[in-house]
């Protein structure tokens, strides 16, 4: 997959994070991380098959997929 990601503008990031410790904004750096098999250990068999079928290479490929 060939996605291009951008970071949220700083002011928007600040507004979204106020009082929301349970929310983690995914940065460009996180979305572009290569997948590591250890990070996929809690996924089910069908999810792993989809990741393999769609040739997902990064965290962003999994999060913003076209599996449906």
Order of alpha helices (4+ residues) and beta strands (2+ residues): alpha-alpha-alpha-alpha
